[in-house]
Amino acid sequence: MERYRVNHHVATAYHPQTNGQVEVSNREIKRILEKVKLNLDMPAARERRMLQINELDEFRLQAYENNKSYKEKINRWHDRRLVHKSFVPGQQVLLFNSRLRLFPGKLKSRWSGLFIVKTVFPHGTVEIFDKLSDQALKVNGQRLKHYFGDTVNNEAVIAVLDAT
């Protein structure tokens, strides 16, 4: 130390505020002693552990109940906003094209085709028939909407009202 001209000041344990590392070490020693003391008293350690397990069980049950009530609330909210549609066989419908994602164009509709309802199943499933491709599809009734236009030669014609 003399060679490099370093001044060394020794911090004693009597003044731990002069060295932060001593304070951290003292805290660790205190924690270790508390654990050793607790481990020596086995009945007290067992009792404390059982209380911790019971608290954990209560916390888990409370979280489960909160999650359950939240899901019920979200289901009620969702069900209130569902539009209940009823379809009958032979009715004309349009199908919502959910795969048309990125920039479909300003005027391009997301409703495709002109389908005819073939069968209505319970729980909202509807079987529709496409005359152009002679194909039957089963879809969710929420993806369909009623079509009120006229048909001429298997093409949809929509009447446009004059605004004047």
Disulfide bonds with the S-S distance in Angstrom:
none
